[in-house]
């Protein structure tokens, strides 16, 4: 029998012409230093016009050169003016696909498509910035035919549509209105949960830092009304009133950012894929193949831990540290309900058959070494502070002791024939990773002469996403057991 033909499923196609505007704007951003020199340096007007015309010419040339196609069961992207490049992503190696629309893209009716694959942890393997609905349909048909050809050449068990087919079919269907036999809505983020997720996230603290810097360093550049309100009404009340006002502004801005990013976050299980959608003005939708998921990470920040909440993330090849939105399974869930949510979304994920193993007392004492060492250093430095500020030297040592005890108490692990689980605390955050024992790509045992004498060692494991998990101190025989079993194929 002859081999199936892997021909051209989609000929070379350019992006939507609206890319000309985007490309021109991108080139102008890169040329800002030259524009500043020409505009404020007294250069003739035609110099600025010539730079703008040059930017348009470059954008047109990039649009003419940049083409995508589907050939031989792979997605190809050709680009480059002087140095030509061709990116090739086999359809069978695609781990996640994300389609998004900013507010501007929604107004003009184009989509941005990001395709990710293993080995490209810092971003997307292929990004198509401007695709119209018609081109999306053409690409859908091409990827479906290319995927079928790949399956014919490399048969695998398991009937049903492929991951790519499911993604393109779902792109045109609303989650709320979709009704299929294989479609299951796992969870929907409520408005109250969205507010809690925003208030307990890191965005408000970052915005607060930015607001404080802007007020104390660049207040003269603020709008007149805002400046008059702060100077005439708030500032006379004292520094505390100013800080409280800035905190309120940061919280309000954080809530707006959270609403734009997490509004109606919906998680859906559809056969062998997970789908999520979110966004208020801009829309973002992601699809992850179940077979590509290596582990689930439960992250409990300090404030969320006090309220009994956590966030859920997945470890997928090709989705690394920079892809925060793509690796998010669910942004906020009750900690006591996290297991139930994960089991509904990923019933294939092996859970530990026994409670996690705690560390013995002799190992827990090791966790006091590092925090107390840092605390001692801060204590000595604070003794040189003037006046009553020296009293602050009494704070670091108790805090270091509490942190060491908490890290020792919460460090736990488990391994069996199918799963591996690690739990640890790093400063204020507690993380739990539950993964396939054979899905780990790298393991490491760390020791030293002092650790060896005490019968203690550390263990780390890393996934193909580039992210990892580890326990700093544990019994050396347990660490050796994890080293010999984790990452090995299950017989």
Secondary structure, 3 states (H helix, E strand, C coil): CCCCCCCEEEEEEECCCCHHHHHHHHHHHHCHHHHHHHHHCCCCHHHHHHHHHHHHHHHHHHHHHCEEEEECCEEEEEECCCCCEEEEEEHHHEEEEEEEECHHHHHHCCEEEEEEECCCCCCCCEEEEEECHHHHHHHHHHHHHHHHHHHHHCCCCCCCCCHHHHHHHHHCCCCCCCCCCCEEEEEECCHHHHHHHHHCCCHHHHHHHHHHHHHHHHHHHCCHHHHHHHHHHHHHHCHHHHHHHHHHHHHHHHHHHHHHHHCCCEEEEECCEEEEEECCCCEEEEEEEHHHEEEEEEEECHHHHHHCEEEEEEEECCECCCCCCCCEEEEEEEHHHHHHHHHHHCCCCCCCCCCCEECCHHHHCCHHHHHHHHHHHHHHHHCCCCHHHHHHHHHHHHHHHHHHHHHHHHCEEEECCCEEEEEEEECCEEEEEEEEHHHCCEEEEECCHHHHHHCEEEEEEECCCCCEEEEEEEEHHHHHHHHHHCCCCCC
